Amino acid sequence: MAPRGRSPANEGENSAAAGLLPAGLRDVLPPRAEWEAQASESLLAAFAAQGYARVKPPLIEFEETLLAGSGADLAGQMFRVMDPVSQRMMGLRTDITMQVARIAATRLKDSARPLRFAYAGQVLRVRGTQLRPERQFAQAGVELIGSTALGADVEVAVLAAEAVASLGVSSLSLDITQPLLAPAIMEAHGLEPKQARAARRALDRKDAAELKEAGGAAAPTLLKLLPLAGPARAALDGLQKLKLPPAAAQIVADLDALVREVSAAAPDLLVTLDPGEFRGFEYHTGIAFTLFARNVRGELGRGGRYNTPAGEPATGFTLYLDSVMRALPPRPAPQMVYLPFGTPRSAAARLRAEGHATWAALESVAGDVKKAAKAAGCSHWWDGKAVQPV
């Protein structure tokens, strides 16, 4: 039994020789690696169709730029190395959003706003989570930088759902929250910062007893938020019946407009609302959302409004390719067609155009070509005129 805190993959040279990997890292093998690449490219094509231009930030850059703004929230998740050239500390990216914000603030600071960017790439984190134990995984997403319009929030929320649906994922739901609603209520009732933190913690835990004790003058209103989590229309109807301070009432009005526009643009999308949720959305400055697929564990992606480190308003989303792949319907393995030595390239190209994968023999074989195809792990073989099963 391995000592606590160590994994068998780190037990020394024998394990290294066996090709084992550290916990949270894995090889992606055929055909899944190909499917994931296709999914990533399909998502980028969907983003490009809505005017989002692709950018490609580096995998590693100076630590301080990766930790600017909300990037500091992932400081404990970053792998760091010393750059032998500059003698400065560098970090492997844990997320791509802040890299895109850096590009907007530096390389494209004089470009007309709003900017629309799309990206896809690998990220690496020190630890996985219970729902996503992988420490390295692929992200794909968009950032819309330089607009405060409600239409920007609608655009990215609908695009996130439409892009995932275009891959074949069904039964999607968009869970919307507004991390500023509860603070607006607390501020209007004069809660001190320490008291407000305790009330938010209780609200996030859905702990009515603790919220009643910690919420002070705001407790009666905050308690009414707890049962409202659910279908967005019903939740908004409940919120609009509450006696809210002006700032909170305006937040609810904006939420109502967003839900109406999202539902009109994507009528098949289930839209839910949790007016008290904030955990994981601390750096958001407005509407935020999480995308789920029913009957699939974990979130497919997250998005919402924030300010870049340069102070620009922005909104966007990130999709997690590992979760998206789990939500896709099962695929049959592709037919692998064995091509006997000497098969014309034109025939091989035609087979690939028809959707077959081909395995070309590098030399002629004596005896039964069908047996050679089976030995190569192929499901079919080419007899010179047609594809035959093994």
C-alpha positions in Angstrom: 0.0 0.0 0.0 1.4 3.4 -1.0 2.0 5.9 1.9 -0.6 8.5 2.3 -0.1 11.5 0.0 1.8 9.5 -2.6 0.5 7.7 -5.7 1.8 4.5 -7.2 2.8 6.5 -10.3 5.6 8.2 -8.3 7.1 5.0 -6.7 10.4 5.3 -8.5 12.1 4.0 -11.6 10.1 0.8 -12.0 6.9 2.8 -12.3 8.5 5.3 -14.6 9.7 2.5 -16.9 6.2 1.2 -17.0 5.0 4.5 -18.5 2.7 5.5 -15.6 1.7 9.1 -15.3 1.2 11.4 -12.3 -2.3 11.6 -10.9 -4.6 13.8 -12.9 -2.6 13.4 -16.2 -3.5 10.9 -18.9 -2.8 9.9 -22.5 -5.8 10.4 -24.8 -5.7 7.5 -27.3 -7.4 6.9 -30.7 -10.1 7.4 -31.6 -11.0 9.8 -28.7 -8.1 12.1 -29.4 -9.3 12.6 -32.9 -12.9 13.1 -31.7 -11.8 15.7 -29.2 -9.8 17.6 -31.8 -12.8 17.6 -34.2 -15.1 18.9 -31.4 -12.6 21.7 -30.6 -12.4 22.7 -34.3 -16.2 22.5 -34.6 -16.6 24.8 -31.6 -14.1 27.3 -33.0 -16.0 27.3 -36.3 -19.3 28.0 -34.5 -17.5 30.9 -32.7 -16.1 32.3 -36.0 -19.5 32.2 -37.6 -20.5 34.8 -35.0 -17.6 37.1 -35.6 -15.1 35.8 -33.0 -11.5 35.9 -34.3 -9.2 33.2 -33.0 -6.2 34.1 -30.8 -3.5 31.7 -29.6 -1.7 32.8 -26.3 1.4 31.0 -25.2 1.3 28.1 -22.8 3.7 29.8 -20.4 4.4 33.4 -19.6 5.5 35.7 -16.7 3.8 34.9 -13.5 2.6 38.4 -12.7 0.6 38.7 -16.0 -1.2 35.4 -15.4 -2.1 36.5 -11.9 -3.4 39.9 -12.8 -6.9 40.7 -11.8 -9.1 37.7 -11.2 -6.2 35.4 -12.2 -5.1 35.8 -8.6 -7.9 33.4 -7.6 -6.0 30.6 -9.3 -2.6 31.4 -7.8 -2.6 28.3 -5.7 -3.3 26.1 -8.8 -0.3 27.4 -10.9 2.8 25.4 -11.7 5.8 27.8 -11.6 9.3 27.6 -13.2 12.2 30.0 -13.3 13.0 31.4 -16.7 16.8 30.8 -17.2 16.9 33.7 -19.8 15.2 36.5 -17.9 15.7 35.1 -14.4 12.1 35.9 -13.7 9.4 33.5 -12.5 7.1 32.1 -15.1 3.8 30.2 -14.8 2.0 27.6 -16.8 -1.5 28.9 -17.5 -4.3 27.6 -15.4 -6.9 29.4 -17.5 -7.0 31.3 -20.9 -9.4 34.2 -20.1 -6.9 36.5 -18.5 -4.4 35.9 -21.4 -7.0 37.1 -23.8 -7.6 40.1 -21.7 -3.9 40.8 -21.7 -3.8 40.7 -25.5 -6.7 43.2 -25.7 -5.0 45.6 -23.2 -1.6 45.5 -24.9 -1.3 44.3 -28.4 -4.7 45.5 -29.4 -5.2 48.4 -27.0 -5.9 50.8 -29.9 -8.3 48.6 -31.8 -12.0 49.5 -32.0 -14.3 48.0 -29.4 -15.9 45.7 -28.8 -13.4 43.0 -29.5 -14.5 39.5 -30.1 -12.0 36.7 -29.6 -12.1 32.9 -29.6 -9.6 30.5 -28.2 -8.9 26.8 -27.6 -6.0 25.2 -25.8 -4.7 23.1 -22.9 -4.5 24.4 -19.3 -2.6 22.8 -16.4 -3.5 23.0 -12.7 -1.8 21.8 -9.5 -4.9 19.9 -8.3 -8.1 18.5 -9.9 -11.5 18.7 -8.3 -14.0 16.1 -7.2 -16.0 16.5 -10.4 -12.9 17.0 -12.7 -10.0 15.1 -11.3 -7.9 15.9 -14.4 -5.2 18.4 -13.9 -4.6 19.0 -17.6 -7.6 19.6 -19.8 -8.7 21.5 -22.9 -10.7 24.7 -22.8 -12.5 26.5 -25.7 -14.3 29.8 -25.3 -14.9 33.4 -26.3 -14.4 36.8 -24.8 -16.3 39.9 -25.8 -14.3 42.9 -24.5 -15.3 46.6 -24.4 -19.1 46.6 -24.1 -21.5 47.0 -21.2 -24.6 46.3 -23.3 -27.1 43.7 -22.1 -27.0 42.3 -25.6 -23.4 41.2 -25.1 -24.5 39.0 -22.2 -27.3 37.6 -24.3 -25.0 37.0 -27.2 -22.4 35.0 -25.2 -24.9 33.0 -23.2 -26.8 31.9 -26.4 -23.6 31.2 -28.3 -22.3 28.9 -25.5 -25.5 26.8 -25.7 -25.7 26.8 -29.5 -22.1 25.9 -30.0 -22.4 22.9 -27.6 -25.7 21.8 -29.2 -24.1 21.9 -32.6 -21.9 19.0 -31.5 -25.0 16.9 -30.8 -25.3 17.5 -27.1 -29.0 17.6 -26.1 -31.1 18.6 -23.1 -29.0 21.6 -22.2 -29.7 23.9 -19.3 -28.4 27.4 -18.6 -28.2 28.2 -14.8 -28.0 31.9 -14.4 -27.0 33.8 -11.2 -26.3 37.4 -10.3 -23.6 37.6 -7.7 -24.3 41.3 -7.1 -28.0 40.9 -6.0 -27.4 39.7 -2.4 -24.7 42.3 -1.8 -27.0 45.1 -3.0 -29.6 44.0 -0.5 -27.1 43.8 2.3 -25.6 47.2 1.5 -29.0 48.8 1.4 -29.7 47.5 5.0 -26.3 48.7 6.3 -24.6 45.4 7.0 -20.9 45.7 8.0 -18.4 43.8 5.8 -17.8 41.1 8.4 -21.5 40.6 8.9 -22.1 40.6 5.1 -19.5 37.9 4.6 -21.2 35.7 7.1 -24.6 36.3 5.6 -23.3 35.4 2.1 -21.7 32.3 3.4 -25.0 31.2 4.9 -26.9 32.1 1.8 -24.6 30.1 -0.4 -25.0 27.1 2.0 -28.8 27.5 1.8 -28.7 27.5 5.7 -31.8 29.4 6.7 -31.0 29.3 10.5 -27.5 30.7 10.0 -28.8 33.3 7.5 -31.5 34.5 10.0 -28.8 35.0 12.6 -26.2 36.5 10.4 -28.3 38.6 8.1 -29.4 41.3 10.5 -31.8 43.8 9.0 -31.4 42.1 5.6 -32.3 38.7 6.8 -36.1 38.8 6.1 -35.4 39.7 2.4 -32.4 37.3 2.0 -34.4 34.4 3.4 -37.0 34.9 0.7 -34.3 34.3 -2.0 -33.7 30.7 -0.8 -36.8 29.0 -2.2 -36.7 30.9 -5.5 -33.9 28.8 -7.1 -35.4 27.0 -10.0 -37.0 27.7 -13.4 -36.0 31.2 -14.3 -39.5 32.6 -15.1 -40.9 31.4 -11.8 -37.9 32.7 -9.9 -38.2 36.1 -11.5 -41.9 36.3 -10.8 -41.0 35.6 -7.1 -38.2 38.3 -7.1 -40.5 40.9 -8.6 -43.0 40.4 -5.8 -40.4 41.3 -3.2 -39.9 44.7 -1.8 -36.3 45.4 -2.9 -34.1 48.4 -2.6 -33.7 50.4 -5.8 -30.3 48.9 -6.8 -31.5 45.4 -6.2 -34.7 46.0 -8.1 -32.7 47.2 -11.1 -30.6 44.1 -11.0 -33.8 42.0 -11.1 -35.1 44.1 -14.0 -31.8 43.4 -16.0 -32.1 39.7 -15.1 -35.7 39.7 -16.4 -34.6 41.3 -19.7 -31.8 38.8 -20.1 -34.0 35.8 -19.5 -36.6 37.0 -22.0 -34.0 37.6 -24.7 -32.2 34.3 -24.1 -35.4 32.4 -24.1 -36.6 34.1 -27.3 -33.2 33.3 -29.1 -33.0 29.7 -27.8 -36.6 28.5 -27.0 -35.4 24.9 -26.5 -32.9 25.8 -23.8 -33.9 25.2 -20.2 -33.1 28.4 -18.3 -32.9 28.3 -14.5 -32.0 31.0 -11.9 -30.4 30.9 -8.5 -30.6 34.4 -7.1 -28.5 33.7 -4.0 -25.6 31.7 -5.5 -22.2 33.4 -5.6 -19.5 30.8 -4.8 -17.2 30.5 -7.8 -18.5 33.8 -9.2 -16.7 36.1 -6.8 -14.9 38.1 -9.5 -17.9 38.6 -11.7 -19.3 42.1 -12.0 -22.8 41.2 -13.4 -24.8 38.3 -14.8 -23.0 34.9 -14.7 -24.0 31.5 -15.9 -23.2 27.8 -15.9 -24.0 25.4 -18.7 -25.1 21.9 -17.9 -26.4 18.9 -19.8 -29.1 16.9 -18.0 -28.1 13.4 -17.0 -24.4 14.3 -17.3 -22.4 14.9 -14.2 -20.6 18.2 -13.8 -20.7 21.5 -15.6 -19.9 21.9 -19.3 -18.7 25.4 -19.0 -19.0 28.8 -17.2 -19.3 32.4 -18.3 -20.4 35.9 -17.3 -19.5 39.5 -17.0 -16.3 40.8 -15.5 -13.7 43.6 -15.7 -10.3 42.9 -17.2 -7.2 43.9 -15.3 -7.1 47.0 -17.5 -10.5 48.0 -16.2 -12.4 47.2 -19.4 -15.9 45.7 -19.2 -16.0 42.2 -20.7 -18.1 39.1 -20.9 -17.5 35.6 -22.2 -17.5 31.9 -21.4 -15.2 28.9 -21.2 -16.2 25.4 -22.2 -14.4 22.3 -20.7 -13.7 19.8 -23.5 -13.5 16.8 -21.2 -17.0 17.5 -19.8 -18.3 18.3 -23.3 -17.0 15.0 -24.6 -18.7 13.1 -21.8 -22.0 14.7 -22.9 -21.8 13.7 -26.5 -23.8 10.7 -27.7 -21.8 7.5 -28.1 -19.9 7.1 -31.4 -19.1 3.9 -33.1 -15.4 3.3 -33.8 -14.5 4.2 -37.3 -14.0 1.5 -39.9 -10.3 0.9 -40.4 -9.7 -0.3 -44.0 -6.6 -2.3 -44.7 -5.0 -1.2 -48.0 -2.8 -3.9 -49.6 0.6 -2.9 -50.7 0.5 -1.1 -54.0 -3.0 0.3 -53.6 -3.2 3.5 -55.7 -3.2 6.8 -53.7 -6.4 7.8 -55.6 -8.3 4.8 -54.2 -7.0 5.6 -50.7 -8.1 9.3 -51.1 -11.6 8.2 -52.2 -12.0 5.9 -49.3 -11.0 8.6 -46.8 -13.4 11.1 -48.6 -16.2 8.5 -47.9 -15.4 8.6 -44.2 -13.2 5.5 -43.9 -9.9 5.4 -42.0 -7.2 3.6 -43.9 -4.2 1.5 -42.8 -1.7 1.2 -45.7 0.5 -1.9 -45.8 4.2 -0.9 -46.2 5.2 -4.1 -48.0 3.5 -7.0 -49.8 2.4 -10.0 -47.7 2.4 -13.6 -48.6 -0.9 -15.5 -48.3 -4.3 -14.2 -47.3 -4.8 -10.4 -47.4 -7.8 -10.8 -45.2 -5.8 -12.4 -42.5 -3.2 -9.7 -42.8 -5.9 -7.1 -42.3 -7.1 -8.8 -39.2 -3.6 -9.0 -37.8 -3.2 -5.3 -38.3 -6.3 -4.7 -36.3 -8.4 -3.5 -39.2 -12.2 -4.1 -39.4 -12.3 -4.1 -43.3 -10.0 -4.5 -46.3 -9.9 -3.2 -49.8 -10.1 -5.8 -52.5 -9.3 -3.4 -55.3 -12.9 -2.7 -56.1 -14.9 -2.5 -52.9 -14.5 -2.5 -49.1 -14.9 -5.9 -47.6 -15.4 -6.9 -43.9 -12.7 -8.9 -42.2 
